[in-house]
């Protein structure tokens, strides 16, 4: 079974693009794998099967990111770029 995740990237004052990641979305994998990638890299990928330190395995054709006014957790985990690094986001 896949651990689905999303990567939320702020693109405006109240606009967050949510990029889907299909598997290996658990924090112990995603946080080290995301460390190599910028928010721009993730936005360019658009829809991701798997994130690794070597490559972004993307769907082709890829669907555009879903846009929300704030980060959300629609899948198992959500990651955001904050203070120069990727973190797991949790709704408080």
MODA-V129705 format. One record per backbone hydrogen bond with DSSP energy under -0.5 kcal/mol. NH is the residue of the N-H (numbers start at 1). CO is the residue of the C=O. E is the energy in kcal/mol with one decimal. If there is no record, write none. Layout:
# MODA-V129705
((NH & CO & E) (NH & CO & E))
This chain:
# MODA-V129705
((4 & 2 & -0.9) (5 & 21 & -2.4) (6 & 77 & -1.9) (7 & 19 & -2.5) (8 & 6 & -0.6) (8 & 79 & -2.7) (9 & 7 & -0.5) (9 & 17 & -2.8) (11 & 15 & -2.8) (12 & 15 & -1.4) (15 & 12 & -1.2) (16 & 68 & -2.9) (17 & 9 & -2.8) (18 & 66 & -3.1) (19 & 7 & -2.8) (19 & 17 & -0.7) (20 & 46 & -0.6) (21 & 5 & -2.7) (22 & 48 & -2.2) (23 & 49 & -2.1) (25 & 3 & -2.1) (29 & 26 & -1.5) (30 & 26 & -2.7) (31 & 27 & -1.9) (33 & 29 & -1.9) (34 & 30 & -3.4) (35 & 31 & -1.1) (36 & 33 & -0.8) (37 & 34 & -2.0) (42 & 38 & -1.9) (43 & 39 & -2.5) (44 & 40 & -2.2) (45 & 41 & -1.7) (46 & 42 & -1.5) (47 & 45 & -2.2) (48 & 20 & -3.0) (49 & 57 & -3.5) (50 & 57 & -1.5) (52 & 55 & -2.0) (57 & 50 & -2.6) (57 & 55 & -0.7) (58 & 56 & -1.0) (59 & 47 & -2.1) (66 & 18 & -1.7) (68 & 16 & -2.3) (74 & 72 & -0.6) (76 & 4 & -0.9) (77 & 4 & -0.9) (78 & 89 & -0.5) (79 & 6 & -2.1) (80 & 87 & -2.2) (81 & 8 & -0.5) (82 & 80 & -0.7) (82 & 85 & -3.1) (85 & 82 & -1.2) (87 & 80 & -2.7) (89 & 78 & -3.0))
